[in-house]
């Protein structure tokens, strides 16, 4: 709810605070690290979806598993 009322002035203030804390040279490195993290997360999510699709395709080709047969 708090983020619904954030405006341009607040965003500029936050950016200035980040600039003061990390400095101009560290911000590109920080953004690069965040970008790599987001890419890794997306790759992980896509990998899980691919595994799920492979399992469902394998199950479709072999028929449904019957756990009561054991």
Buried (B, 14 or more C-beta within 10 A) or exposed (E): EEEEEEEEEEEEEEEEEEEEEEEEEEBEEEEEEEEEEEEEEEEEEEEEEEEEEEEEEEEEEEEEEEEEEE
